[in-house]
Amino acid sequence: MDSGKRRLGVIGTPVWDVIHGWPPGSACVEGWGGIAYALSAFAAALPNSWEIVPVMKVGQDVAERAHDFLSTLRNVAPDAAPVIVPEPNNRSEIHYYDEEHRTELLTGRTPSWEWHEIEPWLRDRGLDALYVNFVSGWELDLDAAKRMRAMFRGPIYADLHMMLWVPQENGLRALQPLPRSAEWLGCFDLVQVNEEEMAMLANSSEELAAAAFDAGVRCTAVTLGSRGAIYFASSDLNLPSVSAAREQRAAPKSARSELVAPAMVRAGPGIDPTGCGDVWGATFFSRLLLGDTPGTAMLAAHEAAGSNAARHGVGGLVEHLRRDMGAEQ
């Protein structure tokens, strides 16, 4: 398995999306969503010296489509393959009511990862970094996340996302506070939420950062839609040093923060915001892994999210992002 390349594990759930109402009056759009957006962004942002190892379960009902999608990604590891489960795959029916807000109806129930299932991936796959996107909200339980943190020595990035959007009896998701949030935060080195999700964890981005730093997090990022994003990061943030700091039980040094606004905000009837947060986070983490400062990484993430908003779906997204970002082929 030693290819000489660094390896990024990506934990998340692919979702089959049906999108209504954006652009206004348009026909519905159907195709892959969920972790597919982050995987596409990683394939666009990371150079050939990195391999992507998807850690995902897919329902038997969409297994062939999932294999076809992974085959389109330029730097997926040759040993990567989704785990096929008999349960129906997650499906989401999305109705936009303005450019940045929507309702989401979830059906299907791709099961979560038990610790005994995910532990071999962390032990045997030679992973250097780990990205976790809670697309369903139940990818891992707290016990598995704590064990992962204790075992895995590389940096762990988490987009908490659907952990804060809980399916109701009617299938629609609604924002709810996260039980045992301090324990959850302590499972990760970098944490991403959007502004609405942040309000379920703290009264402000500053308060969230303080709680996260107390738990051992080294960087928090709150996305603010068209206004950009704000981050709080340890003044000594350096992803290769994360595991050593953990072993020394070193607390993060004093934080620095910055509101990073996009150079250009894309708006208009052709804009599709689906997946923008996922593309943003994957690009942000990629740039940090490649040595960028948080502020510089955020500028790249803004550009990638804006590029994603200018098109629909994940088909051809890798090439679209690489072209817009001027990546070397």
ROMAR-349776 format. One record per residue (C-alpha): residue in one letter; x negated, y, z negated. Coordinates in nm, 3 decimals, always signed. Layout:
BEGIN
site residu = A x = X y = Y z = Z
...
END
This chain:
BEGIN
site residu = M x = +0.000 y = +0.000 z = +0.000
site residu = D x = -0.304 y = +0.228 z = -0.030
site residu = S x = -0.268 y = +0.435 z = +0.287
site residu = G x = -0.487 y = +0.716 z = +0.159
site residu = K x = -0.181 y = +0.938 z = +0.151
site residu = R x = -0.011 y = +1.095 z = -0.148
site residu = R x = +0.339 y = +0.968 z = -0.215
site residu = L x = +0.652 y = +1.152 z = -0.328
site residu = G x = +0.941 y = +0.956 z = -0.476
site residu = V x = +1.285 y = +1.105 z = -0.404
site residu = I x = +1.573 y = +0.988 z = -0.626
site residu = G x = +1.921 y = +1.081 z = -0.509
site residu = T x = +2.237 y = +0.964 z = -0.341
site residu = P x = +2.332 y = +0.998 z = +0.026
site residu = V x = +2.689 y = +1.119 z = +0.068
site residu = W x = +2.912 y = +1.100 z = +0.374
site residu = D x = +3.055 y = +1.453 z = +0.401
site residu = V x = +3.368 y = +1.583 z = +0.567
site residu = I x = +3.354 y = +1.965 z = +0.564
site residu = H x = +3.654 y = +2.193 z = +0.622
site residu = G x = +3.687 y = +2.568 z = +0.646
site residu = W x = +3.342 y = +2.691 z = +0.735
site residu = P x = +3.298 y = +2.860 z = +0.965
site residu = P x = +3.657 y = +2.983 z = +0.913
site residu = G x = +3.899 y = +2.825 z = +1.157
site residu = S x = +3.648 y = +2.571 z = +1.285
site residu = A x = +3.711 y = +2.201 z = +1.321
site residu = C x = +3.592 y = +1.981 z = +1.034
site residu = V x = +3.230 y = +1.861 z = +1.043
site residu = E x = +3.148 y = +1.503 z = +0.947
site residu = G x = +2.807 y = +1.348 z = +0.872
site residu = W x = +2.539 y = +1.278 z = +0.615
site residu = G x = +2.502 y = +1.508 z = +0.316
site residu = G x = +2.378 y = +1.473 z = -0.039
site residu = I x = +2.014 y = +1.370 z = -0.065
site residu = A x = +1.986 y = +1.369 z = +0.317
site residu = Y x = +1.932 y = +1.747 z = +0.307
site residu = A x = +1.644 y = +1.725 z = +0.058
site residu = L x = +1.484 y = +1.435 z = +0.246
site residu = S x = +1.498 y = +1.637 z = +0.569
site residu = A x = +1.343 y = +1.938 z = +0.398
site residu = F x = +1.059 y = +1.728 z = +0.253
site residu = A x = +0.996 y = +1.577 z = +0.596
site residu = A x = +0.973 y = +1.930 z = +0.736
site residu = A x = +0.765 y = +2.089 z = +0.459
site residu = L x = +0.511 y = +1.823 z = +0.366
site residu = P x = +0.207 y = +1.758 z = +0.587
site residu = N x = +0.107 y = +1.419 z = +0.723
site residu = S x = -0.113 y = +1.362 z = +0.417
site residu = W x = +0.209 y = +1.294 z = +0.219
site residu = E x = +0.457 y = +1.006 z = +0.246
site residu = I x = +0.818 y = +1.021 z = +0.127
site residu = V x = +0.955 y = +0.723 z = -0.067
site residu = P x = +1.338 y = +0.746 z = -0.090
site residu = V x = +1.475 y = +0.580 z = -0.404
site residu = M x = +1.841 y = +0.553 z = -0.321
site residu = K x = +2.137 y = +0.319 z = -0.318
site residu = V x = +2.385 y = +0.314 z = -0.030
site residu = G x = +2.714 y = +0.131 z = +0.012
site residu = Q x = +2.737 y = -0.161 z = +0.249
site residu = D x = +2.998 y = +0.038 z = +0.442
site residu = V x = +2.735 y = +0.289 z = +0.564
site residu = A x = +2.416 y = +0.081 z = +0.545
site residu = E x = +2.345 y = +0.087 z = +0.918
site residu = R x = +2.398 y = +0.464 z = +0.935
site residu = A x = +2.159 y = +0.510 z = +0.642
site residu = H x = +1.884 y = +0.309 z = +0.810
site residu = D x = +1.936 y = +0.508 z = +1.130
site residu = F x = +1.903 y = +0.835 z = +0.939
site residu = L x = +1.581 y = +0.735 z = +0.760
site residu = S x = +1.429 y = +0.633 z = +1.093
site residu = T x = +1.455 y = +0.996 z = +1.209
site residu = L x = +1.233 y = +1.131 z = +0.930
site residu = R x = +0.875 y = +1.183 z = +1.039
site residu = N x = +0.686 y = +1.088 z = +0.722
site residu = V x = +0.898 y = +0.831 z = +0.539
site residu = A x = +0.675 y = +0.560 z = +0.390
site residu = P x = +0.668 y = +0.235 z = +0.590
site residu = D x = +0.769 y = +0.037 z = +0.281
site residu = A x = +1.074 y = +0.257 z = +0.216
site residu = A x = +1.423 y = +0.111 z = +0.246
site residu = P x = +1.751 y = +0.193 z = +0.073
site residu = V x = +1.899 y = -0.054 z = -0.172
site residu = I x = +2.228 y = -0.178 z = -0.028
site residu = V x = +2.512 y = -0.220 z = -0.280
site residu = P x = +2.861 y = -0.368 z = -0.229
site residu = E x = +3.044 y = -0.066 z = -0.374
site residu = P x = +3.187 y = +0.194 z = -0.132
site residu = N x = +2.940 y = +0.472 z = -0.064
site residu = N x = +3.001 y = +0.818 z = -0.209
site residu = R x = +3.211 y = +1.034 z = +0.021
site residu = S x = +3.286 y = +1.402 z = -0.028
site residu = E x = +3.562 y = +1.614 z = +0.125
site residu = I x = +3.456 y = +1.978 z = +0.104
site residu = H x = +3.685 y = +2.278 z = +0.153
site residu = Y x = +3.516 y = +2.620 z = +0.168
site residu = Y x = +3.717 y = +2.923 z = +0.060
site residu = D x = +3.438 y = +3.175 z = +0.120
site residu = E x = +3.075 y = +3.177 z = +0.233
site residu = E x = +2.931 y = +3.056 z = -0.099
site residu = H x = +3.218 y = +2.879 z = -0.281
site residu = R x = +3.405 y = +2.556 z = -0.223
site residu = T x = +3.607 y = +2.273 z = -0.373
site residu = E x = +3.478 y = +1.919 z = -0.349
site residu = L x = +3.678 y = +1.594 z = -0.364
site residu = L x = +3.471 y = +1.285 z = -0.441
site residu = T x = +3.560 y = +0.927 z = -0.349
site residu = G x = +3.353 y = +0.609 z = -0.367
site residu = R x = +3.119 y = +0.519 z = -0.649
site residu = T x = +2.761 y = +0.433 z = -0.560
site residu = P x = +2.629 y = +0.296 z = -0.891
site residu = S x = +2.359 y = +0.455 z = -1.104
site residu = W x = +2.009 y = +0.316 z = -1.150
site residu = E x = +1.954 y = +0.101 z = -1.456
site residu = W x = +1.608 y = +0.125 z = -1.611
site residu = H x = +1.516 y = -0.232 z = -1.520
site residu = E x = +1.594 y = -0.147 z = -1.155
site residu = I x = +1.401 y = +0.178 z = -1.128
site residu = E x = +1.099 y = +0.087 z = -1.343
site residu = P x = +0.932 y = -0.123 z = -1.066
site residu = W x = +0.957 y = +0.172 z = -0.825
site residu = L x = +0.762 y = +0.386 z = -1.070
site residu = R x = +0.516 y = +0.110 z = -1.156
site residu = D x = +0.441 y = -0.044 z = -0.816
site residu = R x = +0.493 y = +0.220 z = -0.545
site residu = G x = +0.188 y = +0.440 z = -0.614
site residu = L x = +0.393 y = +0.758 z = -0.654
site residu = D x = +0.210 y = +1.085 z = -0.720
site residu = A x = +0.513 y = +1.308 z = -0.780
site residu = L x = +0.885 y = +1.259 z = -0.833
site residu = Y x = +1.189 y = +1.462 z = -0.725
site residu = V x = +1.529 y = +1.386 z = -0.878
site residu = N x = +1.847 y = +1.538 z = -0.736
site residu = F x = +2.167 y = +1.461 z = -0.927
site residu = V x = +2.386 y = +1.449 z = -0.619
site residu = S x = +2.646 y = +1.220 z = -0.772
site residu = G x = +2.565 y = +1.332 z = -1.126
site residu = W x = +2.508 y = +0.979 z = -1.252
site residu = E x = +2.191 y = +0.873 z = -1.067
site residu = L x = +2.025 y = +0.806 z = -1.406
site residu = D x = +2.151 y = +0.791 z = -1.761
site residu = L x = +1.965 y = +0.968 z = -2.040
site residu = D x = +1.790 y = +0.655 z = -2.164
site residu = A x = +1.651 y = +0.581 z = -1.816
site residu = A x = +1.544 y = +0.944 z = -1.772
site residu = K x = +1.358 y = +0.940 z = -2.106
site residu = R x = +1.182 y = +0.616 z = -2.015
site residu = M x = +1.091 y = +0.759 z = -1.677
site residu = R x = +0.939 y = +1.067 z = -1.840
site residu = A x = +0.738 y = +0.851 z = -2.081
site residu = M x = +0.608 y = +0.619 z = -1.808
site residu = F x = +0.551 y = +0.845 z = -1.508
site residu = R x = +0.240 y = +1.061 z = -1.526
site residu = G x = +0.292 y = +1.289 z = -1.226
site residu = P x = +0.512 y = +1.601 z = -1.210
site residu = I x = +0.890 y = +1.545 z = -1.217
site residu = Y x = +1.123 y = +1.799 z = -1.053
site residu = A x = +1.497 y = +1.784 z = -1.122
site residu = D x = +1.791 y = +1.959 z = -0.955
site residu = L x = +2.060 y = +1.909 z = -1.222
site residu = H x = +2.337 y = +2.010 z = -0.978
site residu = M x = +2.627 y = +1.764 z = -1.004
site residu = M x = +2.550 y = +1.674 z = -1.365
site residu = L x = +2.736 y = +1.999 z = -1.435
site residu = W x = +3.017 y = +1.932 z = -1.182
site residu = V x = +3.218 y = +1.646 z = -1.328
site residu = P x = +3.487 y = +1.461 z = -1.126
site residu = Q x = +3.835 y = +1.509 z = -1.276
site residu = E x = +4.122 y = +1.258 z = -1.265
site residu = N x = +4.233 y = +1.399 z = -0.929
site residu = G x = +3.881 y = +1.352 z = -0.784
site residu = L x = +3.801 y = +1.724 z = -0.769
site residu = R x = +3.482 y = +1.836 z = -0.940
site residu = A x = +3.487 y = +2.100 z = -1.214
site residu = L x = +3.209 y = +2.268 z = -1.409
site residu = Q x = +3.152 y = +2.132 z = -1.758
site residu = P x = +2.875 y = +2.175 z = -2.019
site residu = L x = +2.609 y = +1.904 z = -2.025
site residu = P x = +2.611 y = +1.697 z = -2.346
site residu = R x = +2.267 y = +1.662 z = -2.510
site residu = S x = +2.126 y = +1.917 z = -2.267
site residu = A x = +1.804 y = +1.974 z = -2.462
site residu = E x = +1.723 y = +1.603 z = -2.439
site residu = W x = +1.795 y = +1.604 z = -2.066
site residu = L x = +1.575 y = +1.909 z = -2.008
site residu = G x = +1.291 y = +1.735 z = -2.191
site residu = C x = +1.285 y = +1.462 z = -1.925
site residu = F x = +1.151 y = +1.694 z = -1.652
site residu = D x = +0.864 y = +1.932 z = -1.579
site residu = L x = +1.052 y = +2.159 z = -1.337
site residu = V x = +1.428 y = +2.222 z = -1.342
site residu = Q x = +1.659 y = +2.382 z = -1.083
site residu = V x = +2.020 y = +2.497 z = -1.122
site residu = N x = +2.236 y = +2.755 z = -0.949
site residu = E x = +2.391 y = +3.052 z = -1.125
site residu = E x = +2.725 y = +2.882 z = -1.200
site residu = E x = +2.553 y = +2.570 z = -1.331
site residu = M x = +2.319 y = +2.777 z = -1.548
site residu = A x = +2.623 y = +2.919 z = -1.729
site residu = M x = +2.708 y = +2.567 z = -1.848
site residu = L x = +2.364 y = +2.538 z = -2.013
site residu = A x = +2.293 y = +2.887 z = -2.151
site residu = N x = +2.417 y = +3.245 z = -2.160
site residu = S x = +2.139 y = +3.371 z = -1.932
site residu = S x = +1.846 y = +3.252 z = -1.724
site residu = E x = +1.616 y = +3.379 z = -2.002
site residu = E x = +1.798 y = +3.171 z = -2.262
site residu = L x = +1.786 y = +2.864 z = -2.037
site residu = A x = +1.412 y = +2.910 z = -1.986
site residu = A x = +1.352 y = +2.941 z = -2.361
site residu = A x = +1.543 y = +2.620 z = -2.433
site residu = A x = +1.371 y = +2.441 z = -2.145
site residu = F x = +1.024 y = +2.549 z = -2.254
site residu = D x = +1.096 y = +2.430 z = -2.608
site residu = A x = +1.177 y = +2.090 z = -2.454
site residu = G x = +0.850 y = +2.079 z = -2.255
site residu = V x = +0.966 y = +2.208 z = -1.915
site residu = R x = +0.705 y = +2.419 z = -1.734
site residu = C x = +0.920 y = +2.593 z = -1.474
site residu = T x = +1.290 y = +2.678 z = -1.441
site residu = A x = +1.446 y = +2.812 z = -1.123
site residu = V x = +1.796 y = +2.959 z = -1.097
site residu = T x = +1.922 y = +3.013 z = -0.743
site residu = L x = +2.141 y = +3.320 z = -0.693
site residu = G x = +2.287 y = +3.270 z = -0.347
site residu = S x = +2.218 y = +3.559 z = -0.111
site residu = R x = +2.037 y = +3.751 z = -0.388
site residu = G x = +1.751 y = +3.501 z = -0.396
site residu = A x = +1.631 y = +3.320 z = -0.709
site residu = I x = +1.471 y = +3.387 z = -1.044
site residu = Y x = +1.203 y = +3.170 z = -1.199
site residu = F x = +1.033 y = +3.135 z = -1.532
site residu = A x = +0.703 y = +2.949 z = -1.524
site residu = S x = +0.425 y = +2.870 z = -1.765
site residu = S x = +0.134 y = +3.105 z = -1.707
site residu = D x = -0.087 y = +2.798 z = -1.661
site residu = L x = +0.151 y = +2.611 z = -1.427
site residu = N x = -0.059 y = +2.368 z = -1.225
site residu = L x = +0.115 y = +2.052 z = -1.111
site residu = P x = -0.194 y = +1.825 z = -1.111
site residu = S x = -0.250 y = +1.911 z = -1.479
site residu = V x = +0.104 y = +1.824 z = -1.592
site residu = S x = +0.033 y = +1.468 z = -1.703
site residu = A x = -0.276 y = +1.568 z = -1.901
site residu = A x = -0.079 y = +1.840 z = -2.079
site residu = R x = +0.191 y = +1.589 z = -2.168
site residu = E x = -0.059 y = +1.346 z = -2.317
site residu = Q x = -0.212 y = +1.625 z = -2.523
site residu = R x = +0.140 y = +1.727 z = -2.630
site residu = A x = +0.045 y = +2.079 z = -2.529
site residu = A x = +0.326 y = +2.333 z = -2.532
site residu = P x = +0.359 y = +2.546 z = -2.219
site residu = K x = +0.176 y = +2.876 z = -2.246
site residu = S x = +0.358 y = +3.207 z = -2.229
site residu = A x = +0.608 y = +3.234 z = -1.945
site residu = R x = +0.614 y = +3.472 z = -1.656
site residu = S x = +0.931 y = +3.545 z = -1.463
site residu = E x = +1.023 y = +3.702 z = -1.134
site residu = L x = +1.333 y = +3.765 z = -0.926
site residu = V x = +1.235 y = +3.670 z = -0.571
site residu = A x = +1.470 y = +3.809 z = -0.308
site residu = P x = +1.483 y = +3.671 z = +0.047
site residu = A x = +1.323 y = +3.882 z = +0.316
site residu = M x = +1.641 y = +3.848 z = +0.522
site residu = V x = +1.989 y = +3.730 z = +0.429
site residu = R x = +2.167 y = +3.536 z = +0.700
site residu = A x = +2.541 y = +3.602 z = +0.709
site residu = G x = +2.825 y = +3.579 z = +0.954
site residu = P x = +3.079 y = +3.338 z = +1.096
site residu = G x = +2.818 y = +3.086 z = +1.215
site residu = I x = +2.658 y = +3.038 z = +0.874
site residu = D x = +2.703 y = +2.700 z = +0.697
site residu = P x = +2.581 y = +2.697 z = +0.334
site residu = T x = +2.614 y = +2.320 z = +0.290
site residu = G x = +2.289 y = +2.170 z = +0.162
site residu = C x = +2.110 y = +2.503 z = +0.122
site residu = G x = +2.032 y = +2.443 z = -0.247
site residu = D x = +1.890 y = +2.101 z = -0.167
site residu = V x = +1.673 y = +2.236 z = +0.115
site residu = W x = +1.565 y = +2.521 z = -0.112
site residu = G x = +1.455 y = +2.293 z = -0.396
site residu = A x = +1.276 y = +2.042 z = -0.177
site residu = T x = +1.082 y = +2.319 z = -0.002
site residu = F x = +1.001 y = +2.492 z = -0.333
site residu = F x = +0.864 y = +2.170 z = -0.484
site residu = S x = +0.673 y = +2.085 z = -0.164
site residu = R x = +0.498 y = +2.421 z = -0.165
site residu = L x = +0.409 y = +2.387 z = -0.534
site residu = L x = +0.263 y = +2.042 z = -0.466
site residu = L x = +0.053 y = +2.198 z = -0.190
site residu = G x = -0.086 y = +2.462 z = -0.427
site residu = D x = +0.138 y = +2.768 z = -0.380
site residu = T x = +0.226 y = +2.995 z = -0.671
site residu = P x = +0.596 y = +2.989 z = -0.771
site residu = G x = +0.663 y = +3.328 z = -0.611
site residu = T x = +0.505 y = +3.228 z = -0.281
site residu = A x = +0.677 y = +2.888 z = -0.289
site residu = M x = +1.011 y = +3.063 z = -0.342
site residu = L x = +0.965 y = +3.279 z = -0.034
site residu = A x = +0.913 y = +2.964 z = +0.173
site residu = A x = +1.218 y = +2.805 z = +0.006
site residu = H x = +1.432 y = +3.109 z = +0.092
site residu = E x = +1.328 y = +3.088 z = +0.456
site residu = A x = +1.403 y = +2.716 z = +0.474
site residu = A x = +1.745 y = +2.756 z = +0.309
site residu = G x = +1.828 y = +3.041 z = +0.546
site residu = S x = +1.722 y = +2.831 z = +0.841
site residu = N x = +1.943 y = +2.545 z = +0.720
site residu = A x = +2.238 y = +2.786 z = +0.688
site residu = A x = +2.208 y = +2.877 z = +1.055
site residu = R x = +2.312 y = +2.528 z = +1.168
site residu = H x = +2.550 y = +2.244 z = +1.075
site residu = G x = +2.459 y = +1.903 z = +0.931
site residu = V x = +2.132 y = +1.712 z = +0.900
site residu = G x = +2.107 y = +1.586 z = +1.258
site residu = G x = +1.789 y = +1.737 z = +1.400
site residu = L x = +1.734 y = +1.940 z = +1.081
site residu = V x = +1.369 y = +1.837 z = +1.039
site residu = E x = +1.270 y = +1.969 z = +1.379
site residu = H x = +1.481 y = +2.281 z = +1.330
site residu = L x = +1.314 y = +2.363 z = +0.997
site residu = R x = +0.964 y = +2.292 z = +1.125
site residu = R x = +1.019 y = +2.513 z = +1.426
site residu = D x = +1.160 y = +2.799 z = +1.218
site residu = M x = +0.886 y = +2.767 z = +0.956
site residu = G x = +0.608 y = +2.744 z = +1.215
site residu = A x = +0.485 y = +2.406 z = +1.090
site residu = E x = +0.208 y = +2.231 z = +1.276
site residu = Q x = +0.335 y = +1.927 z = +1.462
END
